[in-house]
Amino acid sequence: MGFPLIFGALLTGAVTTVFYGIWAGLVMAGLTLLMGLISPVPKTNLKPASLSDFKFTQADEGQPIPLVYGIVKIPGNIIYYG
């Protein structure tokens, strides 16, 4: 349980107490602490993206061009530019 969670719970409880009373402030502070304790923790060991993670559009001679009927999501090819 870190400082931001405790500070957020106290701040939520204080603001709720000002507008709705002491019992509502205590309930909101408790619910905020409970939410912070049971929420999932995100992964922190993410690797940075490299060039192999991206797909670049290629236009090679002899590459097949798909014939599409209807609405389909296909990777694009640059046929002509200039």
DSSP file (Angstrom, degrees, kcal/mol; ACC not computed):
  #  RESIDUE AA STRUCTURE BP1 BP2  ACC     N-H-->O    O-->H-N    N-H-->O    O-->H-N    TCO  KAPPA ALPHA  PHI   PSI    X-CA   Y-CA   Z-CA
    1    1 A M              0   0    0      0, 0.0     2,-0.1     0, 0.0    36,-0.0   0.000 360.0 360.0 360.0 116.7    0.0    0.0    0.0
    2    2 A G     >  -     0   0    0      1,-0.1     4,-1.8     4,-0.0     3,-0.2  -0.382 360.0-101.9 -97.5 172.9    1.7    3.1   -1.2
    3    3 A F  H  > S+     0   0    0      1,-0.2     4,-3.0     2,-0.2     5,-0.3   0.881 116.4  56.6 -60.7 -42.5    1.5    6.8   -0.4
    4    4 A P  H  > S+     0   0    0      0, 0.0     4,-2.4     0, 0.0    -1,-0.2   0.881 107.8  49.4 -61.3 -35.4   -0.6    7.8   -3.4
    5    5 A L  H  > S+     0   0    0     -3,-0.2     4,-2.1     2,-0.2    -2,-0.2   0.931 114.4  43.5 -67.7 -45.1   -3.3    5.2   -2.4
    6    6 A I  H  X S+     0   0    0     -4,-1.8     4,-2.5     2,-0.2     5,-0.2   0.923 115.3  48.9 -66.6 -43.6   -3.5    6.4    1.1
    7    7 A F  H  X S+     0   0    0     -4,-3.0     4,-2.6     1,-0.2    -2,-0.2   0.911 111.6  49.9 -61.9 -42.6   -3.4   10.1    0.1
    8    8 A G  H  X S+     0   0    0     -4,-2.4     4,-2.5    -5,-0.3    -1,-0.2   0.893 110.9  49.1 -63.4 -39.9   -6.2    9.5   -2.4
    9    9 A A  H  X S+     0   0    0     -4,-2.1     4,-2.5     2,-0.2    -2,-0.2   0.920 113.1  46.8 -65.7 -43.4   -8.3    7.7    0.1
   10   10 A L  H  X S+     0   0    0     -4,-2.5     4,-2.5     2,-0.2    -2,-0.2   0.907 113.5  48.3 -65.0 -41.2   -7.9   10.5    2.7
   11   11 A L  H  X S+     0   0    0     -4,-2.6     4,-2.4     2,-0.2     5,-0.2   0.919 112.5  48.4 -65.5 -43.1   -8.6   13.2    0.1
   12   12 A T  H  X S+     0   0    0     -4,-2.5     4,-2.3     1,-0.2    -2,-0.2   0.923 113.5  47.8 -62.2 -44.1  -11.7   11.4   -1.1
   13   13 A G  H  X S+     0   0    0     -4,-2.5     4,-2.2    -5,-0.2    -2,-0.2   0.894 111.8  49.9 -64.2 -39.6  -12.9   11.0    2.4
   14   14 A A  H  X S+     0   0    0     -4,-2.5     4,-1.9     2,-0.2    -2,-0.2   0.927 112.5  45.5 -66.4 -44.8  -12.2   14.6    3.3
   15   15 A V  H  X S+     0   0    0     -4,-2.4     4,-1.4     1,-0.2    -1,-0.2   0.907 114.3  48.7 -66.6 -40.2  -14.1   16.0    0.3
   16   16 A T  H  X>S+     0   0    0     -4,-2.3     4,-3.1    -5,-0.2     5,-0.6   0.882 108.6  54.6 -66.6 -36.7  -17.0   13.7    0.8
   17   17 A T  H  X5S+     0   0    0     -4,-2.2     4,-1.3     3,-0.2    -1,-0.2   0.889 104.7  54.5 -62.5 -39.8  -17.1   14.6    4.5
   18   18 A V  H  <5S+     0   0    0     -4,-1.9    -1,-0.2     1,-0.2    -2,-0.2   0.900 120.9  29.2 -61.7 -40.5  -17.4   18.3    3.6
   19   19 A F  H  <5S+     0   0    0     -4,-1.4    -2,-0.2     2,-0.1    -1,-0.2   0.817 136.7  18.4 -92.1 -32.0  -20.4   17.7    1.4
   20   20 A Y  H  <5S-     0   0    0     -4,-3.1     4,-0.2     1,-0.3    -3,-0.2   0.541 106.0 -98.1-123.9  -9.3  -22.2   14.7    2.9
   21   21 A G     X< -     0   0    0     -4,-1.3     4,-1.8    -5,-0.6    -1,-0.3  -0.437  43.4 -64.6 113.9 171.9  -21.0   14.2    6.5
   22   22 A I  H  > S+     0   0    0      1,-0.2     4,-2.3     2,-0.2     5,-0.2   0.870 125.0  51.9 -68.3 -39.5  -18.6   12.1    8.5
   23   23 A W  H  > S+     0   0    0      1,-0.2     4,-2.3     2,-0.2    -1,-0.2   0.916 110.8  47.3 -67.6 -41.2  -20.2    8.7    7.8
   24   24 A A  H  > S+     0   0    0     -4,-0.2     4,-2.5     1,-0.2    -1,-0.2   0.883 111.6  52.6 -65.8 -36.8  -20.2    9.1    4.1
   25   25 A G  H  X S+     0   0    0     -4,-1.8     4,-2.3     2,-0.2    -2,-0.2   0.901 110.1  47.3 -64.5 -41.7  -16.6   10.3    4.2
   26   26 A L  H  X S+     0   0    0     -4,-2.3     4,-2.3     2,-0.2    -2,-0.2   0.899 112.6  49.3 -66.3 -40.4  -15.5    7.3    6.2
   27   27 A V  H  X S+     0   0    0     -4,-2.3     4,-2.6     2,-0.2    -2,-0.2   0.926 112.5  47.5 -64.6 -44.3  -17.3    5.0    3.8
   28   28 A M  H  X S+     0   0    0     -4,-2.5     4,-2.2     2,-0.2    -2,-0.2   0.893 111.9  49.6 -65.8 -39.5  -15.8    6.6    0.7
   29   29 A A  H  X S+     0   0    0     -4,-2.3     4,-2.1     2,-0.2    -1,-0.2   0.918 113.2  47.5 -64.3 -42.6  -12.3    6.5    2.2
   30   30 A G  H  X S+     0   0    0     -4,-2.3     4,-2.5     2,-0.2    -2,-0.2   0.907 112.1  48.6 -64.7 -42.6  -12.7    2.8    3.1
   31   31 A L  H  X S+     0   0    0     -4,-2.6     4,-2.5     2,-0.2    -1,-0.2   0.868 110.2  52.3 -66.5 -35.7  -14.1    2.0   -0.4
   32   32 A T  H  X S+     0   0    0     -4,-2.2     4,-2.0     2,-0.2    -2,-0.2   0.913 110.9  46.9 -66.3 -41.9  -11.2    3.9   -2.0
   33   33 A L  H  X S+     0   0    0     -4,-2.1     4,-1.8     2,-0.2    -2,-0.2   0.918 112.7  49.9 -63.6 -43.1   -8.7    1.9    0.0
   34   34 A L  H  X S+     0   0    0     -4,-2.5     4,-2.0     1,-0.2    -2,-0.2   0.916 109.8  50.7 -61.6 -43.6  -10.5   -1.4   -0.8
   35   35 A M  H  X S+     0   0    0     -4,-2.5     4,-1.0     1,-0.2    -1,-0.2   0.893 110.7  49.7 -61.2 -40.8  -10.5   -0.5   -4.5
   36   36 A G  H  < S+     0   0    0     -4,-2.0    -1,-0.2     1,-0.2    -2,-0.2   0.815 111.2  49.4 -68.8 -30.6   -6.8    0.2   -4.4
   37   37 A L  H  < S+     0   0    0     -4,-1.8    -2,-0.2     1,-0.2    -1,-0.2   0.845 116.5  38.8 -78.3 -34.5   -6.0   -3.0   -2.6
   38   38 A I  H  < S+     0   0    0     -4,-2.0    -2,-0.2    -5,-0.2    -1,-0.2   0.484  89.2 107.8 -98.0  -2.1   -7.9   -5.4   -4.9
   39   39 A S  S  < S-     0   0    0     -4,-1.0     2,-0.0    -5,-0.2    -3,-0.0  -0.487  78.1-103.4 -74.7 146.9   -7.1   -3.7   -8.3
   40   40 A P        -     0   0    0      0, 0.0    -1,-0.1     0, 0.0    -2,-0.1  -0.350  28.0-126.6 -70.8 150.7   -4.7   -5.6  -10.5
   41   41 A V        -     0   0    0     -2,-0.0     3,-0.1     1,-0.0     2,-0.0  -0.849  25.6-124.6 -97.7 127.0   -1.1   -4.5  -10.8
   42   42 A P        -     0   0    0      0, 0.0     2,-0.2     0, 0.0    -1,-0.0  -0.303  30.4 -97.5 -69.8 155.0    0.1   -3.8  -14.4
   43   43 A K        -     0   0    0      1,-0.1     3,-0.1     2,-0.1     0, 0.0  -0.468  32.0-171.0 -69.5 141.2    3.2   -5.6  -15.7
   44   44 A T        +     0   0    0     -2,-0.2     2,-0.4     1,-0.1    -1,-0.1   0.408  65.8  83.5-114.5   0.6    6.3   -3.5  -15.5
   45   45 A N        +     0   0    0      2,-0.0     2,-0.3     0, 0.0    -1,-0.1  -0.315  57.6 149.4-101.5  51.4    8.8   -5.6  -17.5
   46   46 A L        -     0   0    0     -2,-0.4    -2,-0.0    -3,-0.1     0, 0.0  -0.650  38.9-138.1 -84.7 137.9    7.8   -4.4  -21.0
   47   47 A K        -     0   0    0     -2,-0.3     3,-0.1     1,-0.1     2,-0.0  -0.688  25.1-104.4 -93.9 149.5   10.4   -4.3  -23.7
   48   48 A P        -     0   0    0      0, 0.0     2,-0.1     0, 0.0    -1,-0.1  -0.372  43.2 -97.2 -69.5 151.9   10.8   -1.4  -26.1
   49   49 A A        -     0   0    0     -2,-0.0     2,-0.2     2,-0.0     0, 0.0  -0.415  40.2-162.6 -70.2 141.8    9.5   -1.9  -29.6
   50   50 A S    >   -     0   0    0     -2,-0.1     3,-1.5    -3,-0.1     4,-0.3  -0.678  36.6 -97.1-116.3 174.9   12.1   -2.8  -32.3
   51   51 A L  G >  S+     0   0    0      1,-0.3     3,-1.2    -2,-0.2    -2,-0.0   0.787 119.9  63.8 -64.8 -27.1   11.9   -2.7  -36.1
   52   52 A S  G 3  S+     0   0    0      1,-0.2    -1,-0.3     3,-0.1    -3,-0.0   0.649  92.3  65.3 -72.4 -12.6   11.0   -6.4  -36.3
   53   53 A D  G <  S+     0   0    0     -3,-1.5     2,-0.3     2,-0.0    -1,-0.2   0.589  93.8  73.5 -82.5 -10.8    7.8   -5.6  -34.4
   54   54 A F  S <  S-     0   0    0     -3,-1.2     2,-0.5    -4,-0.3     0, 0.0  -0.753  71.5-140.3-106.5 150.8    6.4   -3.5  -37.3
   55   55 A K        -     0   0    0     -2,-0.3     2,-0.3     0, 0.0    -3,-0.1  -0.949  19.9-158.7-108.6 123.7    5.1   -4.5  -40.7
   56   56 A F        -     0   0    0     -2,-0.5     2,-0.2     1,-0.0    -2,-0.0  -0.780  23.9-107.9-102.5 145.5    6.1   -2.3  -43.5
   57   57 A T        -     0   0    0     -2,-0.3     2,-0.4    20,-0.0    20,-0.1  -0.519  39.5-167.7 -70.5 133.0    4.3   -2.0  -46.9
   58   58 A Q        -     0   0    0     18,-0.4     2,-0.5    -2,-0.2    20,-0.1  -0.949  17.6-163.4-124.9 144.7    6.3   -3.6  -49.7
   59   59 A A        +     0   0    0     -2,-0.4     2,-0.4    18,-0.2    18,-0.0  -0.898  22.0 169.4-126.5 101.1    5.8   -3.5  -53.4
   60   60 A D    >   -     0   0    0     -2,-0.5     3,-1.6     1,-0.0     2,-0.2  -0.852  41.0-102.8-112.2 147.6    7.7   -6.3  -55.2
   61   61 A E  T 3  S+     0   0    0     -2,-0.4    -2,-0.0     1,-0.3    -1,-0.0  -0.503 107.8  19.8 -68.4 131.6    7.4   -7.3  -58.8
   62   62 A G  T 3  S+     0   0    0      1,-0.3    -1,-0.3    -2,-0.2     3,-0.0   0.444  85.0 142.8  88.9   0.9    5.3  -10.4  -59.2
   63   63 A Q    <   -     0   0    0     -3,-1.6    -1,-0.3     1,-0.1     2,-0.0  -0.590  57.2-109.2 -74.7 133.2    3.7  -10.1  -55.8
   64   64 A P        -     0   0    0      0, 0.0    -1,-0.1     0, 0.0    -3,-0.0  -0.330  22.5-143.8 -67.0 144.0    0.0  -11.2  -56.0
   65   65 A I        -     0   0    0     -3,-0.0     2,-0.1    -2,-0.0     0, 0.0  -0.940  22.8-125.0-106.5 120.5   -2.7   -8.5  -55.7
   66   66 A P        -     0   0    0      0, 0.0     2,-0.6     0, 0.0     8,-0.0  -0.370  11.0-139.3 -69.7 143.2   -5.8   -9.8  -53.8
   67   67 A L        -     0   0    0     -2,-0.1     2,-0.4     2,-0.0    -2,-0.0  -0.916  25.9-162.0-100.9 117.7   -9.2   -9.6  -55.5
   68   68 A V        -     0   0    0     -2,-0.6     2,-0.5     2,-0.1     4,-0.0  -0.867  16.7-168.9-112.8 132.3  -11.7   -8.5  -52.9
   69   69 A Y        -     0   0    0     -2,-0.4     2,-0.2     2,-0.0    -2,-0.0  -0.983  67.2 -10.6-113.6 122.3  -15.5   -8.8  -52.9
   70   70 A G  S    S-     0   0    0     -2,-0.5     2,-0.6     2,-0.0    -2,-0.1  -0.594 113.3 -29.9  91.6-155.2  -17.2   -6.8  -50.2
   71   71 A I  S    S+     0   0    0     -2,-0.2     2,-0.3     2,-0.0    -2,-0.0  -0.913  70.9 156.4-108.8 114.7  -15.5   -5.2  -47.2
   72   72 A V        -     0   0    0     -2,-0.6     2,-0.7     2,-0.0    -2,-0.0  -0.988  40.0-128.8-138.0 143.5  -12.3   -7.0  -46.1
   73   73 A K        +     0   0    0     -2,-0.3    -2,-0.0     2,-0.0     0, 0.0  -0.857  40.7 162.3 -96.0 114.4   -9.3   -5.8  -44.2
   74   74 A I        -     0   0    0     -2,-0.7     2,-0.2    -8,-0.0    -2,-0.0  -0.917  45.8 -96.1-127.8 154.0   -6.1   -6.7  -46.1
   75   75 A P        -     0   0    0      0, 0.0     2,-0.1     0, 0.0    -2,-0.0  -0.516  48.8-121.8 -69.8 139.0   -2.6   -5.4  -45.8
   76   76 A G        -     0   0    0     -2,-0.2     2,-0.4     2,-0.0   -18,-0.4  -0.455  18.7-155.0 -85.8 153.2   -2.0   -2.8  -48.4
   77   77 A N        -     0   0    0     -2,-0.1     2,-0.9   -20,-0.1   -18,-0.2  -0.982  19.3-128.7-122.8 138.0    0.6   -2.7  -51.2
   78   78 A I        +     0   0    0     -2,-0.4     3,-0.1     1,-0.2    -2,-0.0  -0.785  32.1 172.3 -85.7 111.2    1.9    0.4  -52.8
   79   79 A I        +     0   0    0     -2,-0.9     2,-0.4     1,-0.3    -1,-0.2   0.875  65.5   7.1 -86.9 -42.4    1.5   -0.3  -56.5
   80   80 A Y        +     0   0    0      2,-0.0     2,-0.4     0, 0.0    -1,-0.3  -0.997  60.0 172.0-145.7 135.9    2.4    3.1  -57.9
   81   81 A Y              0   0    0     -2,-0.4    -3,-0.0    -3,-0.1     0, 0.0  -0.955 360.0 360.0-144.4 123.5    3.8    6.3  -56.4
   82   82 A G              0   0    0     -2,-0.4    -1,-0.1     0, 0.0    -2,-0.0   0.436 360.0 360.0 140.3 360.0    5.0    9.3  -58.2
